[in-house]
Amino acid sequence: MGLANALNMKIVVGVSCGELFKVDTVRSILGVIKHTSHEVDTVIQQGCWLHENRNLLSRYAVEKEASHILFVDSDMCFPDDTLDRLLEHDKEIVGANYFLRRSPKFSVVKFGNENNIMPASTTPQSLFECFSVGGGLVLVKTWVFAKLTKPLWYHDQYKGELMGEDVYFCRNAHRSGFRVWCDGTLKILHIGDYAY
């Protein structure tokens, strides 16, 4: 019996939402809640600043004394067993691979280090270590937040270009001695005008 079934944990599913909430995302969240044996508290943080939504969700999970928070964006579609599969890895930070909402397809996963952040051209179909994962679907142990500098999530510059709040968070985690992982076996869709 693995970790996902061994302990009854309290998990926050924290949804960052602008104006629109995709129906398939609602279905995915309900599927996760129905599938898992853990206590799940779902909270939606609405606002135009994605990084601030994530900061508020992080604070909420800590205040509720949750063991983990599963960050979910309001345009993600994922299997019912996603939470349990990510919990099974027992990692401080573990996400899933999915594509940006544009063509051609580009993974949200990045490799390298903070001096040389490289977009992933290919990713393994297994659990693998990386520099960063997308914040649209990532599981974090809440005690990690106390070890990171504030703000946890923010936008920054990298070599003259915008660094997304998820890359910023992962860089922050690396600087504090954490490793970042990605489960390449999960089939995740990022919903736009069509599913990427």
KABELWO-V145149 format. One record per helix or strand of 3 or more residues. SS is the DSSP state (helix for helix, strand for strand). FROM is the first residue (numbers start at 1). TO is the last residue. If there is no record, write none. Layout:
SS&FROM&TO, SS&FROM&TO
//
This chain:
helix&3&6, strand&10&17, helix&23&35, strand&39&46, helix&50&63, strand&68&73, helix&82&88, strand&93&96, strand&110&113, strand&116&119, strand&127&130, strand&137&141, helix&142&147, strand&156&158, strand&161&163, helix&165&175, strand&180&183, strand&189&191
//
